[in-house]
Amino acid sequence: MLETVRQHIKRLIAAYEKEKAERIRLQDELDKAKEQNETYRKQIIELEREIDNLKLAEAFKVTGGNAPEARKKIDRLVKEIDRCISLMEG
């Protein structure tokens, strides 16, 4: 009887250790996925910013005008967009 109880306890401990190791593995996997997700999120934001810049540059190019003045306008707009994004993230 006592030996049977000991065997049950050993099996329970072994099952517990196995589940504990699996939980740790899954937590590590989740942490890596979160890091990758954050990296992709930042990359998306940067690419969207580049798209906006290209659209602005194209819009100024189509309308013609003074190139240095257009560059100043684009720079001001980009700074304003960057400021808005940083406010949204903060």
Backbone torsions as a table, in degrees:
resi	resn	phi	psi	omega
1	MET	NA	-50.1	-179.9
2	LEU	-63.4	-38.7	178.9
3	GLU	-65.5	-36.5	178.0
4	THR	-64.5	-42.4	178.2
5	VAL	-62.7	-42.8	179.3
6	ARG	-62.2	-41.4	179.3
7	GLN	-64.9	-39.5	177.4
8	HIS	-64.4	-41.1	179.0
9	ILE	-64.1	-42.8	178.8
10	LYS	-61.9	-41.8	178.3
11	ARG	-65.2	-40.4	177.7
12	LEU	-63.0	-43.1	179.1
13	ILE	-63.8	-42.8	178.9
14	ALA	-63.1	-42.4	178.4
15	ALA	-64.4	-41.1	178.3
16	TYR	-60.8	-47.1	-179.4
17	GLU	-62.5	-40.0	179.0
18	LYS	-63.5	-45.7	179.8
19	GLU	-67.2	-35.5	177.5
20	LYS	-63.6	-44.1	178.9
21	ALA	-64.1	-40.3	178.7
22	GLU	-64.3	-41.5	178.4
23	ARG	-62.0	-43.2	179.0
24	ILE	-63.0	-43.0	178.7
25	ARG	-61.9	-44.4	179.8
26	LEU	-66.8	-37.0	177.7
27	GLN	-64.0	-42.0	177.1
28	ASP	-61.6	-43.5	179.1
29	GLU	-62.5	-41.6	177.9
30	LEU	-63.7	-43.7	179.1
31	ASP	-61.2	-41.9	178.3
32	LYS	-64.4	-40.6	179.2
33	ALA	-64.9	-38.5	177.8
34	LYS	-64.5	-41.9	178.1
35	GLU	-62.6	-44.6	179.8
36	GLN	-64.1	-40.2	178.1
37	ASN	-61.3	-43.5	179.2
38	GLU	-65.0	-40.2	177.4
39	THR	-61.1	-45.7	179.1
40	TYR	-64.8	-38.5	179.5
41	ARG	-61.8	-45.0	178.7
42	LYS	-64.5	-39.4	178.9
43	GLN	-64.5	-40.8	178.4
44	ILE	-62.4	-44.3	179.3
45	ILE	-60.2	-44.2	-179.4
46	GLU	-65.4	-41.6	179.1
47	LEU	-67.0	-38.3	176.0
48	GLU	-63.0	-38.1	177.3
49	ARG	-63.6	-42.7	178.4
50	GLU	-64.6	-40.4	177.4
51	ILE	-60.4	-46.1	178.6
52	ASP	-60.2	-42.3	178.9
53	ASN	-62.4	-43.1	179.1
54	LEU	-65.2	-39.6	177.7
55	LYS	-63.4	-42.1	178.5
56	LEU	-64.3	-45.0	-179.8
57	ALA	-61.5	-41.5	179.1
58	GLU	-65.7	-39.4	179.4
59	ALA	-63.0	-41.4	178.7
60	PHE	-71.0	-33.5	179.9
61	LYS	-66.6	-41.2	-178.1
62	VAL	-65.2	-41.0	-177.8
63	THR	-77.4	-9.5	-179.7
64	GLY	75.6	-150.0	176.4
65	GLY	98.6	-172.8	-176.4
66	ASN	-79.1	120.2	-176.3
67	ALA	-61.9	-46.9	179.3
68	PRO	-62.7	-38.2	179.0
69	GLU	-67.6	-39.4	178.0
70	ALA	-63.4	-41.0	178.9
71	ARG	-61.0	-42.4	178.5
72	LYS	-62.0	-42.8	179.0
73	LYS	-62.8	-44.0	179.4
74	ILE	-61.8	-45.5	179.7
75	ASP	-59.7	-41.8	178.4
76	ARG	-63.8	-43.5	179.8
77	LEU	-65.0	-40.1	179.1
78	VAL	-63.8	-43.5	178.2
79	LYS	-61.8	-40.4	178.5
80	GLU	-65.3	-42.6	177.2
81	ILE	-62.5	-45.2	178.8
82	ASP	-59.9	-41.7	179.6
83	ARG	-63.6	-43.0	179.2
84	CYS	-63.7	-42.2	178.6
85	ILE	-63.0	-43.7	-179.5
86	SER	-65.1	-34.5	176.2
87	LEU	-67.2	-38.1	180.0
88	MET	-68.6	-36.3	-178.9
89	GLU	-75.0	-31.4	-175.6
90	GLY	-79.7	NA	NA
